[in-house]
């Protein structure tokens, strides 16, 4: 039986993928300088919800991994890896001030991750 956290994760992941595909197709990242900020926020939330989803699927998933520090550590690691990926394919390097862009992307991802943690934690308590 699917748990509510898994359903919420899958819906959010699908919405994130849809927004990203539309943003690429309609050049929204290049048209609106701020467009990647809510996407990184939402991405951080999806990563945090993904940790809760792992807890739904792995029988012996330690409950201590669902506390704020492990969840936020996962969010930070994924945010850093994503920024390294963007740098490696030359996305921020094409723009002036790419260091600030990368930093703001990480910050928005972490804030979104914390929001995702709060939502995941609240759903699990239901």
PyMOL commands that set and color helices and strands:
alter all, ss='L'
color gray80, all
select helices_A, chain A and resi 4-25+28-31+35-57+63-66+68-88+92-94+98-125
alter helices_A, ss='H'
color red, helices_A
deselect
rebuild
show_as cartoon
